[in-house]
Amino acid sequence: MDNIANRLGRREVRWWGRTWFLHVEGFHEARLRPDQVRRDLPDIETLVNLARSISGTS
């Protein structure tokens, strides 16, 4: 995570935090309602697209 944080900005690191929260609280713990998951989808999609562009995958 430190390497990513050094290469990216604070906004992207916050997106990573939201993604981790969604993964843990939504998937593992099943504590999130669908509307809570939908709220974060645009930021998560942006983070996935950013990761793809950096890694060169599609």
C-alpha positions as CSV (number, residue, x, y, z in Angstrom):
1,M,0.0,0.0,0.0
2,D,2.8,2.4,0.7
3,N,4.2,2.1,-2.8
4,I,0.7,2.8,-4.2
5,A,0.2,5.7,-1.9
6,N,3.6,7.2,-2.9
7,R,2.6,7.0,-6.6
8,L,-1.0,8.2,-6.3
9,G,-2.7,11.1,-4.7
10,R,-4.7,11.3,-1.5
11,R,-8.0,10.9,-3.4
12,E,-7.0,7.6,-4.7
13,V,-5.8,6.4,-1.3
14,R,-9.3,7.4,0.1
15,W,-10.9,5.4,-2.7
16,W,-8.8,2.4,-1.7
17,G,-10.0,2.8,1.9
18,R,-13.6,2.8,0.7
19,T,-13.0,-0.2,-1.4
20,W,-11.5,-2.1,1.6
21,F,-14.4,-1.0,3.8
22,L,-16.9,-2.3,1.2
23,H,-15.0,-5.6,0.9
24,V,-14.9,-6.2,4.6
25,E,-18.2,-4.8,5.8
26,G,-20.2,-5.7,2.7
27,F,-18.8,-9.1,1.7
28,H,-17.2,-10.7,4.8
29,E,-19.4,-9.2,7.5
30,A,-22.6,-8.6,5.4
31,R,-23.4,-5.5,7.4
32,L,-24.1,-3.1,4.5
33,R,-27.4,-2.5,2.8
34,P,-27.6,-2.4,-1.0
35,D,-28.0,1.4,-1.0
36,Q,-24.8,1.7,1.0
37,V,-23.0,-0.4,-1.6
38,R,-24.4,1.5,-4.5
39,R,-23.3,4.8,-3.1
40,D,-19.6,3.8,-3.4
41,L,-19.7,2.1,-6.8
42,P,-18.7,5.1,-8.9
43,D,-15.5,5.6,-6.8
44,I,-14.7,2.0,-6.9
45,E,-15.2,1.7,-10.6
46,T,-12.9,4.7,-11.0
47,L,-10.3,3.0,-8.9
48,V,-10.5,-0.2,-10.8
49,N,-10.1,1.7,-14.1
50,L,-7.1,3.6,-12.7
51,A,-5.5,0.3,-11.6
52,R,-6.1,-1.1,-15.1
53,S,-4.5,1.9,-16.8
54,I,-1.4,1.7,-14.5
55,S,-1.0,-2.0,-15.0
56,G,-1.7,-1.9,-18.7
57,T,-4.5,-4.4,-18.5
58,S,-8.0,-4.0,-19.9
